[in-house]
Amino acid sequence: LGIYNITPATLAAITTQVDAMIVYLTEQTYPRIGAPLLSGEIVRVAQDETFKDKVRVELDMKYPFPVNNIRVDLMI
């Protein structure tokens, strides 16, 4: 932090890294839980309008839900 300026090249590098993490998290699967991320898309990477020293990354992500309850209906 603090060693880069916010430039188009910096924003492009951040975009590249976030894209790589999305790919990693969608392709990496684990027993019983699958992939931690089903899909992800970068909506925006830009300098914050209020805090000029901050970059905002907005993502649209779909992730799996845990099995917290199981309902069994028995019909006799």
Secondary structure by P-SEA (a helix, b strand, c coil): cccccccaaaaaaaaaaaaaaaaaaaaccccccccccccccccccccccccccbbbbbbbbbbbbcccbbbbbbcc
